[in-house]
Amino acid sequence: MMSKGKHVVPHSEGWAVKSEGASRASRVFETQREAISYGREQAI
């Protein structure tokens, strides 16, 4: 089973990680670096 891709996008409260095709963010972070790290972990 393949997991959906993750995207790091700007958010009004920092940076958000969204699943591909999702309308809502799965989590919001203060820094882009934190969001990228989380997104990579979730994409595995």
Gaussian input, Z-matrix of N, CA and C with variables (Angstrom, degrees):
# hf/3-21g

backbone

0 1
 N
 C     1     B1
 C     2     B2     1     A1
 N     3     B3     2     A2     1     D1
 C     4     B4     3     A3     2     D2
 C     5     B5     4     A4     3     D3
 N     6     B6     5     A5     4     D4
 C     7     B7     6     A6     5     D5
 C     8     B8     7     A7     6     D6
 N     9     B9     8     A8     7     D7
 C    10    B10     9     A9     8     D8
 C    11    B11    10    A10     9     D9
 N    12    B12    11    A11    10    D10
 C    13    B13    12    A12    11    D11
 C    14    B14    13    A13    12    D12
 N    15    B15    14    A14    13    D13
 C    16    B16    15    A15    14    D14
 C    17    B17    16    A16    15    D15
 N    18    B18    17    A17    16    D16
 C    19    B19    18    A18    17    D17
 C    20    B20    19    A19    18    D18
 N    21    B21    20    A20    19    D19
 C    22    B22    21    A21    20    D20
 C    23    B23    22    A22    21    D21
 N    24    B24    23    A23    22    D22
 C    25    B25    24    A24    23    D23
 C    26    B26    25    A25    24    D24
 N    27    B27    26    A26    25    D25
 C    28    B28    27    A27    26    D26
 C    29    B29    28    A28    27    D27
 N    30    B30    29    A29    28    D28
 C    31    B31    30    A30    29    D29
 C    32    B32    31    A31    30    D30
 N    33    B33    32    A32    31    D31
 C    34    B34    33    A33    32    D32
 C    35    B35    34    A34    33    D33
 N    36    B36    35    A35    34    D34
 C    37    B37    36    A36    35    D35
 C    38    B38    37    A37    36    D36
 N    39    B39    38    A38    37    D37
 C    40    B40    39    A39    38    D38
 C    41    B41    40    A40    39    D39
 N    42    B42    41    A41    40    D40
 C    43    B43    42    A42    41    D41
 C    44    B44    43    A43    42    D42
 N    45    B45    44    A44    43    D43
 C    46    B46    45    A45    44    D44
 C    47    B47    46    A46    45    D45
 N    48    B48    47    A47    46    D46
 C    49    B49    48    A48    47    D47
 C    50    B50    49    A49    48    D48
 N    51    B51    50    A50    49    D49
 C    52    B52    51    A51    50    D50
 C    53    B53    52    A52    51    D51
 N    54    B54    53    A53    52    D52
 C    55    B55    54    A54    53    D53
 C    56    B56    55    A55    54    D54
 N    57    B57    56    A56    55    D55
 C    58    B58    57    A57    56    D56
 C    59    B59    58    A58    57    D57
 N    60    B60    59    A59    58    D58
 C    61    B61    60    A60    59    D59
 C    62    B62    61    A61    60    D60
 N    63    B63    62    A62    61    D61
 C    64    B64    63    A63    62    D62
 C    65    B65    64    A64    63    D63
 N    66    B66    65    A65    64    D64
 C    67    B67    66    A66    65    D65
 C    68    B68    67    A67    66    D66
 N    69    B69    68    A68    67    D67
 C    70    B70    69    A69    68    D68
 C    71    B71    70    A70    69    D69
 N    72    B72    71    A71    70    D70
 C    73    B73    72    A72    71    D71
 C    74    B74    73    A73    72    D72
 N    75    B75    74    A74    73    D73
 C    76    B76    75    A75    74    D74
 C    77    B77    76    A76    75    D75
 N    78    B78    77    A77    76    D76
 C    79    B79    78    A78    77    D77
 C    80    B80    79    A79    78    D78
 N    81    B81    80    A80    79    D79
 C    82    B82    81    A81    80    D80
 C    83    B83    82    A82    81    D81
 N    84    B84    83    A83    82    D82
 C    85    B85    84    A84    83    D83
 C    86    B86    85    A85    84    D84
 N    87    B87    86    A86    85    D85
 C    88    B88    87    A87    86    D86
 C    89    B89    88    A88    87    D87
 N    90    B90    89    A89    88    D88
 C    91    B91    90    A90    89    D89
 C    92    B92    91    A91    90    D90
 N    93    B93    92    A92    91    D91
 C    94    B94    93    A93    92    D92
 C    95    B95    94    A94    93    D93
 N    96    B96    95    A95    94    D94
 C    97    B97    96    A96    95    D95
 C    98    B98    97    A97    96    D96
 N    99    B99    98    A98    97    D97
 C   100   B100    99    A99    98    D98
 C   101   B101   100   A100    99    D99
 N   102   B102   101   A101   100   D100
 C   103   B103   102   A102   101   D101
 C   104   B104   103   A103   102   D102
 N   105   B105   104   A104   103   D103
 C   106   B106   105   A105   104   D104
 C   107   B107   106   A106   105   D105
 N   108   B108   107   A107   106   D106
 C   109   B109   108   A108   107   D107
 C   110   B110   109   A109   108   D108
 N   111   B111   110   A110   109   D109
 C   112   B112   111   A111   110   D110
 C   113   B113   112   A112   111   D111
 N   114   B114   113   A113   112   D112
 C   115   B115   114   A114   113   D113
 C   116   B116   115   A115   114   D114
 N   117   B117   116   A116   115   D115
 C   118   B118   117   A117   116   D116
 C   119   B119   118   A118   117   D117
 N   120   B120   119   A119   118   D118
 C   121   B121   120   A120   119   D119
 C   122   B122   121   A121   120   D120
 N   123   B123   122   A122   121   D121
 C   124   B124   123   A123   122   D122
 C   125   B125   124   A124   123   D123
 N   126   B126   125   A125   124   D124
 C   127   B127   126   A126   125   D125
 C   128   B128   127   A127   126   D126
 N   129   B129   128   A128   127   D127
 C   130   B130   129   A129   128   D128
 C   131   B131   130   A130   129   D129

   B1=1.4529
   B2=1.5256
   B3=1.3129
   B4=1.4608
   B5=1.5215
   B6=1.3331
   B7=1.4612
   B8=1.5217
   B9=1.3108
   B10=1.4583
   B11=1.5164
   B12=1.3249
   B13=1.4471
   B14=1.5154
   B15=1.3026
   B16=1.4605
   B17=1.5223
   B18=1.3234
   B19=1.4558
   B20=1.5191
   B21=1.3319
   B22=1.4644
   B23=1.5228
   B24=1.3296
   B25=1.4637
   B26=1.5245
   B27=1.3367
   B28=1.4741
   B29=1.5258
   B30=1.3189
   B31=1.4645
   B32=1.5211
   B33=1.3142
   B34=1.4677
   B35=1.5246
   B36=1.3323
   B37=1.4669
   B38=1.5216
   B39=1.3360
   B40=1.4655
   B41=1.5175
   B42=1.3367
   B43=1.4608
   B44=1.5213
   B45=1.3247
   B46=1.4584
   B47=1.5219
   B48=1.3203
   B49=1.4598
   B50=1.5227
   B51=1.3332
   B52=1.4599
   B53=1.5164
   B54=1.3255
   B55=1.4567
   B56=1.5182
   B57=1.3051
   B58=1.4529
   B59=1.5233
   B60=1.3190
   B61=1.4582
   B62=1.5185
   B63=1.3302
   B64=1.4695
   B65=1.5207
   B66=1.3193
   B67=1.4628
   B68=1.5254
   B69=1.3423
   B70=1.4690
   B71=1.5225
   B72=1.3149
   B73=1.4578
   B74=1.5204
   B75=1.3266
   B76=1.4625
   B77=1.5191
   B78=1.3346
   B79=1.4676
   B80=1.5263
   B81=1.3415
   B82=1.4634
   B83=1.5263
   B84=1.3300
   B85=1.4641
   B86=1.5183
   B87=1.3273
   B88=1.4614
   B89=1.5204
   B90=1.3453
   B91=1.4608
   B92=1.5242
   B93=1.3140
   B94=1.4566
   B95=1.5308
   B96=1.3123
   B97=1.4631
   B98=1.5356
   B99=1.3371
   B100=1.4690
   B101=1.5303
   B102=1.3313
   B103=1.4607
   B104=1.5252
   B105=1.3240
   B106=1.4639
   B107=1.5216
   B108=1.3197
   B109=1.4622
   B110=1.5312
   B111=1.3242
   B112=1.4693
   B113=1.5353
   B114=1.3194
   B115=1.4621
   B116=1.5149
   B117=1.3173
   B118=1.4679
   B119=1.5242
   B120=1.3236
   B121=1.4664
   B122=1.5291
   B123=1.3257
   B124=1.4625
   B125=1.5271
   B126=1.3204
   B127=1.4583
   B128=1.5280
   B129=1.3157
   B130=1.4765
   B131=1.5139
   A1=108.93
   A2=116.44
   A3=120.49
   A4=109.79
   A5=115.49
   A6=118.83
   A7=108.97
   A8=115.88
   A9=120.44
   A10=109.58
   A11=116.32
   A12=120.94
   A13=110.70
   A14=115.80
   A15=122.06
   A16=108.46
   A17=116.18
   A18=122.14
   A19=109.22
   A20=115.83
   A21=121.43
   A22=106.48
   A23=115.84
   A24=120.98
   A25=110.78
   A26=116.97
   A27=119.13
   A28=110.36
   A29=115.68
   A30=122.53
   A31=107.31
   A32=117.66
   A33=120.90
   A34=112.77
   A35=117.20
   A36=121.02
   A37=112.58
   A38=118.20
   A39=121.87
   A40=110.54
   A41=115.81
   A42=121.97
   A43=109.16
   A44=116.32
   A45=121.28
   A46=110.92
   A47=115.53
   A48=122.41
   A49=106.60
   A50=115.34
   A51=120.81
   A52=109.13
   A53=116.09
   A54=120.94
   A55=108.17
   A56=115.81
   A57=121.09
   A58=109.87
   A59=117.23
   A60=122.46
   A61=114.90
   A62=117.57
   A63=120.96
   A64=110.54
   A65=116.25
   A66=119.66
   A67=111.53
   A68=116.74
   A69=120.85
   A70=110.43
   A71=115.05
   A72=120.67
   A73=110.41
   A74=116.23
   A75=119.63
   A76=110.60
   A77=116.64
   A78=120.75
   A79=109.08
   A80=116.77
   A81=122.62
   A82=108.69
   A83=116.02
   A84=122.74
   A85=110.34
   A86=115.72
   A87=120.65
   A88=111.60
   A89=117.31
   A90=119.90
   A91=111.33
   A92=114.61
   A93=120.61
   A94=110.02
   A95=116.83
   A96=121.56
   A97=111.36
   A98=116.50
   A99=120.72
   A100=110.84
   A101=116.02
   A102=120.67
   A103=110.98
   A104=117.21
   A105=121.03
   A106=110.54
   A107=116.56
   A108=120.92
   A109=110.79
   A110=116.61
   A111=121.56
   A112=110.37
   A113=116.60
   A114=120.82
   A115=112.39
   A116=116.78
   A117=120.40
   A118=111.03
   A119=117.18
   A120=120.69
   A121=110.80
   A122=116.72
   A123=120.97
   A124=112.35
   A125=117.63
   A126=121.32
   A127=112.35
   A128=116.75
   A129=120.33
   A130=110.34
   D1=129.79
   D2=179.43
   D3=-91.55
   D4=139.54
   D5=176.31
   D6=-84.84
   D7=157.17
   D8=177.82
   D9=-71.64
   D10=151.07
   D11=176.93
   D12=-67.92
   D13=153.92
   D14=178.88
   D15=-112.49
   D16=143.44
   D17=179.69
   D18=-127.87
   D19=135.83
   D20=174.70
   D21=-100.15
   D22=121.21
   D23=-175.12
   D24=-131.63
   D25=150.74
   D26=176.23
   D27=-61.89
   D28=146.41
   D29=-178.02
   D30=-139.55
   D31=153.55
   D32=-178.58
   D33=-59.40
   D34=-22.98
   D35=-179.66
   D36=-108.60
   D37=12.28
   D38=178.98
   D39=141.35
   D40=-119.73
   D41=-179.77
   D42=-127.45
   D43=136.63
   D44=-177.24
   D45=-113.68
   D46=149.50
   D47=171.88
   D48=-108.27
   D49=123.17
   D50=-179.83
   D51=-121.89
   D52=144.58
   D53=172.49
   D54=-77.72
   D55=148.00
   D56=178.95
   D57=-56.48
   D58=127.85
   D59=179.32
   D60=86.04
   D61=-5.37
   D62=-178.94
   D63=-85.05
   D64=149.16
   D65=177.42
   D66=-94.11
   D67=-20.97
   D68=-178.95
   D69=-113.18
   D70=150.72
   D71=177.64
   D72=-73.60
   D73=143.83
   D74=176.43
   D75=-81.05
   D76=-27.13
   D77=178.57
   D78=-164.90
   D79=150.94
   D80=-179.81
   D81=-121.11
   D82=137.74
   D83=-178.37
   D84=-125.11
   D85=157.43
   D86=177.91
   D87=-72.29
   D88=-36.13
   D89=-176.87
   D90=-118.00
   D91=153.03
   D92=177.95
   D93=-65.38
   D94=-36.89
   D95=-179.59
   D96=-59.89
   D97=-43.88
   D98=178.25
   D99=-63.55
   D100=-41.64
   D101=-179.35
   D102=-64.63
   D103=-42.04
   D104=179.23
   D105=-63.75
   D106=-43.97
   D107=179.61
   D108=-59.67
   D109=-46.81
   D110=179.25
   D111=-63.53
   D112=-44.92
   D113=-179.12
   D114=-60.60
   D115=-40.27
   D116=178.27
   D117=-64.97
   D118=-41.97
   D119=178.77
   D120=-62.11
   D121=-41.36
   D122=-177.38
   D123=-73.67
   D124=-24.75
   D125=-177.09
   D126=-77.90
   D127=-14.84
   D128=-177.65
   D129=-79.70

